[in-house]
Amino acid sequence: MQTVNFNAIEKLDFRTKESYKTLRTNLEFSGRDRKVISVTSCTPNEGKSTVSLSVASSLAESGKKVLFIDADLRKSVLAGRHRVQGELKGLSHFLSGRAKVEDVVCKTQIEGLMVIFAGIVPPN
């Protein structure tokens, strides 16, 4: 299993981290049966990847096991923004049957947080 480091998450200032902890607490109080959180918006560059990864990190830091899935198969920025090195198989590889789930899940330096990147852009 490949390991990736998200350095930008660790460099957040105190107020930003506290804002994500507040959001995490609100999500935790929305009900115990909530297992999936989706972040979306109407337009590009509104911070979906940043917010969702930071919330995932905050949930993992609170002791939860989190699998963050980058499902933006058309214009993913996550692997490039965080400078992930080496050959990376992702969600598109798994969905097309070219990789097993254990081949696409990556560990992170944050205990409890695992990531599946989008992978290559599919042709259709």
C-alpha positions, 0 to 999 in steps of 0.5 A: 500500500502506497503512503502519501503525505498531505503537508498542506493540512499540517500547515493550517493556522489555528483559526482554520483548524478550529473551524474544521473542528467545529464543522466536524462536531456539527457533522457528528451531531447530525446523527450516528447513522451518517456514514457518507459525506459528499461535498459539491458546488456549482462552479469550479475553484470554490474549494471542494477538495480543500474543504473535504480533505480537511474535514476528512483529516479532522474526522480521522484526528478525532479517532474515526477511520476515514476513507477519502475518495476523490471522485472527480474523474474529469478534473481532479486536482488532489494528486497534483496539488499535493505533489504525489510522487510515483505511479498512482492508481486510483478510482478510475483504475478500480471502476474499469477493472484494471486494479483491485481496491487494495491497489488504489487505497493509499495510507496517509501520515494522519492516523485513521485517514486513507485516500483513493485518488481519482486516477487517470482521466477516463476517455468517456 
